[in-house]
Amino acid sequence: MSELVKRYTASVDFDKRLWRQDIRGSLAHAKMLAGQSIISAEDLADIQRGMAQIVTEIEAGEFAWSTELEDVHLNIEKRLTTIVGDAGKRLHTGRSRNDQVATDIRLFLRDSIDDILLLLGQFQHKLLDLAEREAATPMPGFTHLQVAQPITFGHHLLAWFEMTRRDTERFIDTRRRTNRLPLGAAALAGTTYPIDRAFVAAELGFEGLCENSLDAVSDRDFAIEFCAASALLMMHFSRMSEELVMWMNPRFAFVTIADRFCTGSSIMPQKKNPDVPELARGKTGRVYGHLTALLTLMKGQPLAYNKDNQEDKEPLFDTVDTVSDTLRIFAEMIAGIKARPASMRDALRQGFATATDLADYLTRKGVPFRDAHEAVGLAVRRAEELGIDLPQLSLVELQRFAPLVSDDVFAQLTVEGSLAARNHAGGTSPERVRAAIARARNLL
């Protein structure tokens, strides 16, 4: 090969990240080969000794990675052979780099999903802590970004929990399909050696086997599925970010984010910019791009393995890193958020947030809902003319539009009354919010 082609085809600069998984898979394969009398017990002992030395060298930063050897697999195999001689050359019996790399990636992704699930749980715990502190804090709920009805801040935060709970379920499901062993498929057709794939699967903690050798070496569905789950998770965090950015704006002033998650301006000393949420919005597009890249990578490939698949690792690695970093920093950021209840209550006064409660009140008095809706609309118009909120209209004014109104209406039109009235599963009353938090903690 020319030097240009060597550089173009080499992957060791990025796939050396798989070294732990590569060694783990090789040790399991060697143990199986010895158990099947394909290699000797002495060869197995030499391989185990050599791999232990390689681990020490890599962890100490003393391992010499070479692009001449193309990838992580050949680099480790070459060093093993240098250390232990012919035993190292026998390690590759009954396998190919095709099923070897497929195994490494599945091991890597399984490890990564486990880490992400842990990070998701840590974020959710912090989120629930904040929701519990703010379980009874009134704030406006929005539709079309217009004030709609009173909710509690805790209830709003629990919507974020439900989003991430679905993310958790998706990653668990993805892990199940990832956790199948391709090793034993060899290049594409299996091997003539009497291998024991079930033994290797058990040794590596796989729940099952890839049942078709052609599919085993060429399948990257699990990587695409992971990126799809990651894209959904990042979409959720982007939505959270958008709200945090808005809530930090003085026109809302609903929350304060700790200074360590914000930056100032190079020329405006008063600025406190919510850079972390803004950057999370941007990184969401990055993960979307990786999903599209993997789908495009696979869409035209015939069976079985093709060199195209070398391009699967960088998008996958970057997705893992982006999601992991986002979860870590959001867990810390959520823990430092401070609510500003006075601003939230001020916003509730600006949008006639209890209008629906008045319509419900009239309906309970026997007024058909559509008639009640129209009457409340007229009352809201009158309140707008007077420059006051709906509960500030006098009883006489309200009775102009709805004669059945009596003194008990005003208890229904307070924010607290509106919240307390929604005391059902999934509702926004403080009592239900606290019950939902207890349920969420139990799920975790």
N, C-alpha and C positions, 0 to 999 in steps of 0.2 A: 504493500500500500504506500501511496505517497503520504507525506506528512499532513497535507491538507485533508485527505480522506481519513487518516487516523484521528485527527482532531474532530472531524465531522461525525464520525461514527462512535467515538469514545463516549462512555456514559459515567465513568468512574467519578468524575467531579461531583456528580449529584447522587449517583446510586450507592456510593460508599456509605451513605446514611443507613443502608440496609444491613450493615455488617453484623449487628447482633442477631438479626433474624437469619442471616445467611449461615452463621456459625451454628445457631440453634438447630436449623434444619439439617445441616450437614452432620451434626453429631447424632441426631435421631436416625438419619439415613445410615450412618456408619454402624450404629448399634443394631439396626435391623439386618444389615448385610452380614454382620458377625453372627447374629442369631440364626440366620439362614445358611450359615457356613459358606457364604460367598466370599468373605474375607476371613482371615484368621483372628483369633482373640488378640494375638500380638499386634497385628495391624490396627485393630480397634484401640488398643492401649496407646499405641504411637500417635494415632490421630487425635485422641483425647488430650494427650500431653502437648502435642503441637498446637492444637486449637487454644488450649489454656495459655500458652505462651503468646499466641497472636492477640488474644483478648488483652493481656497485660500490655503488650506493645501499643495497641490501638488506644487503650485508655490512657496510657502515658504520653501519647502523641509522638511515639517513636516509630510508628509503622510507616514505611515508605510506599505511598500510593503512586502507581505508575499508569499514565495514559497509554503506554505501550501495551499494557495488559488489558486495556479496553474497559473492563467493568469490575465491580466489586467481587464477583465470583472468581474470576481468573486471578485477581490480585491475591485473594486469600488462599486459593489453591496453590499458586506458585510459591507463596511464602511457606505454606504447610509442607510442600514437597522439599523445599530447601532445608527445613528443620528436621523432617523425619524420613525423607527419602522415598522409597517405593510405596510405602504405606499411603503416603499422600496422593500418589498417582492412582491408587486403587479406589480412592474415595468416590470417584465419579462413576464407578461401575453401576449400571442399571438406572442411570438418570441422565438428563440433558439440561443444558442451561435453560431450555424452554420451560420445563416443569419446575426447575429450581427457582427461577425468578418469579414464577407465578406463586410458588409457595412463600417466598420471601415477602412479596407484596401483601399477600393475605395475612401473614403473621404481623407485618408492620401495621396494616390497617386495623386488624383486630386489637392490637396494643393501643393504637391511637384512639379507637372508639372507646375503649375502656377508660382512657385518660379523659376524653371529652365528656363521657357520662359523669365522671367524678366532678369535673369542672362545672358541668350543668347543675349538678346537685348543690354545689357550693354557691353558685349564683342564686339558685332558687331559695336556699335557706336565707340568704341576705335579703332577697326580695320579700320573703314572708315576714322577716323581722320588721322591715319598713312598713309593710301593709298592716301589721299588728299595731304598730305605734300610731298609724293613721286610720285605724278602722272606723272611727267616728268623725273624721275630718270632712266636712262638706266641701264639695267642689262642683263645678258645672260639668255635666256630661254633654258631649257635642255630637251632632250629626251635621254633615256638610260644613263642619268647622264653625257652626253657629250654636249658641247656647241652647240646649234642648231641655234637659231635666236635671234636678239635683241628684248627684251620686256621692259616694264617699271616695276619698283618695285611695283608701285601702281597697275598695271594690275595683277601682281602675287598675291598680297594681296587680290584682288577682287575675285580670284579663291577660296581663303579660305572663303570669304563671301558667295559665292554660295554654298559651301559645308554646311555651318552652316545654310543657308537659308532653304535648304532641311531638315536639322535636325529640324528646327522650325516647318516646315509643318508636319513632322512625329509626333512630340510631340503634336501638336494641334489635329491631327487625333486620336492619342492614347487617348487623354483626352476625346474626344467625346464618344469613346466606353467604357471608364472607368466610365463615368458619368451616370450610370444607377443603379437604386436602387434594391438591392437584398432583403432588409428587407421586411418581410411578407411571405417569403418562409418558415419560421420557420425551422424545422430540415431538411425537404426535401419535404414535401407534402402540405405545406401551413398550415392554421390554421382554426379552426371552429369559431373563434371570428369574428364579423363583422368589420374587420379592413378597413381602408381607405389608401391604399398604395399611391394613387395619392397625398393625402394630405401630407404624409411624404416626398414624393419625392420633392414636391414644397417647403416644409419647409427646406429641406437640399440642395436645389439647384440642384437636379438631373434633367437631361433632359428627362429621361424616366425610364421605369421599366425593370427589368429582367423578361422576359415574361414566363419563365418556372421555376417552383420551384426547380426541380432537378438541372438544369443548374445553377440557381442563387447561390446555396450554394457551388457548386463544381467548378465553372468556375474560372480559374486563367489566362485566355488568356490575359487579360489586363495587368497583371504583366509581363508576358512573352513579350508582345508587347512593353511595356515600356523598358524592359531590352534590347530588340533588337534595339530599337531606340537609347538607350544609348550606346550600343556597336558600332553602326554606328557613333555616335557623337564622341566617344572616338577614333575610328579609324581615323577620320578626325584630331583630335587633336594630335594623334600620328604621323600622316604624317607631320603636321605643326612642331611638335617637332623635327622630324628627320631633316627637313630643317634647323631649328634654330641651331641645334647641328652642322650641317655641316657648316653653314654660320658663326658660331663663330670660327671655326677652322682657324688658320692663313693662311692655303693654300687657303681658300676662303676669309675670312675677310670681308664679305659682311655687317655684322651687329655687333653692340655691344648691349649686354643685360645688364641692370642695375645690379650693384653689388649685390643688395639685393635678386636677384633671382639666384645667383650663390654661389659656395663655393670654398674654396681653398683646397690645399692638406696638408696632415699632415706632409709631409717632403719636398715638393717642393714649395717654397714660391712664385714662379712666376705664379702658376696655377690659372686659373679662369674657373672652371668647370660649364657647363650649367645644373646644377642638376635638376631644375624644369622641363625643357623639357624632360630630361632623365627619370625622375620619372613618368611623364605623359605617356611616352611610356610603362613603366612597369605597371602602373595602368590600362592601356587599357586591358592587359591580365587578370587582376582581374575582370573587368566587363564582358569580354567574358566568364570567368568561371562561373559567376553568371547566365548568360543567359543559358549556358549549364546545370547548376544545376537545374534551374526551368523547363526546357524542360524534363530533366531526371526525375524530381520529378513527373511530371504529366503523363508521357507516359504510365504507366501501371495501372492507377487508374480507377476502375469501378465507375459508378454513385452510390451514390451521394457523400456526404462529407466523407473523410477519414482523419485519424489523420496525415497522411503524410503531409497534407497541413500546419501543424504547421511549417514545414521547409521552407515555402515560404517567411517568413518575413525577416530573416537575410540577404539573398542575395538581396532582394528588398531594404531594408534599406541601405545596404552598397553601392548599385548602386546609390541610390539617393545622398548619402553623397559624393561619389567619383566624380560623375558628377558635383555636386554643387560646391565642392571645386576646381575642375579643372577649371570651368568657372570663378570663382571669381579670382583665381590667374592669369589666362591667360589674363583677362581683364586688370589687373594691369601691367602685364609683357609687353603686347603689347604696352601699353601707354608709356613705358620707353625704347622701342627699338630705337636705332639710326642707320640709314643707313650709309654706307661708300661708297659713290658714286665712289671715285677714284678706289677702289678695284674692284668694279663691272665693271667699264669701262676697267680696265686692263684685266679682264677675257674675255671681249668681243674681245679684240685684239688677243687672243690666239686660237680662235676656228673658224676663217673664218666665222663669224656669218652672214655676208651679202652675202654669196654665193648664196643663194636662190634668193636674190634681183637681182643679176646679171643674173641668169637664167630667171627670170621674165622679165627683161629688154630686153634680146635677143628675148624672145617670142613675146613681143610687137613689136619688129622690124621685125617680120615675120619668125623667126627661129622656126621650130617645137620644142616643149618642150623637147622631148627626145634628140634631137641634141644639144639643148641649155644646157641641163643637162650634157652631155658628155663634151662639150666645157668648161664649168665652172669647171668640175672635173680636166681637164688638167691644167687650169689656177691656181687652188688651188695647184696642185702638183708643179707647177713652183714657186709659192709663198713660199711653204715649202722649196724648194731647196735653195731659196734666203734668207730664214729666215725672211720674211716680211709678213705683212697682205695683204689681197687681194686688198684693196683700194690703197696700195702703189706700186702696179705694174704700170709700165708706160703704156701709151696708145698704144705704139708700141708693148709691150709684150702682152697686152690683144688682140690686133688685130691679133696676130699670131694664136690665138685659135678661134677668132670670128671676122672676117673681118668687120662685120656691126657695131662694137663698135665705138662710137665717143666720143667727149669731155664731152657730157652730162651724160655719165655713172657715173662719179665720184660723182655727187650729189646723185645718187641712192645707192652708196656703203657706204655712211656715215651712222653711227648709227642713227643720227637724221632723215636722209632721209628714212631709212628703217622703222623707227617708224611712221613717218608722213604718209607713203604710206598705212598703214593699218588702214585707217580711215573709218571703217564700224562698224555696230553694233556688239559688242563682240570683236572688234579689240583692238590693244594695243597702238594706237596713244594717246598721252597725251590728245587730245581733246575728244576722245571717252572714255578714262578712267575717265575724270572729269564728263562726261555725265552719265556714269555708276554709279559713286558715288552718283550723284544727284538722280538717279533712286532708288538706294539702300536706301538712306536716306528717300525717299518718302515711300518705302515699310515698313520701320521701323516705 
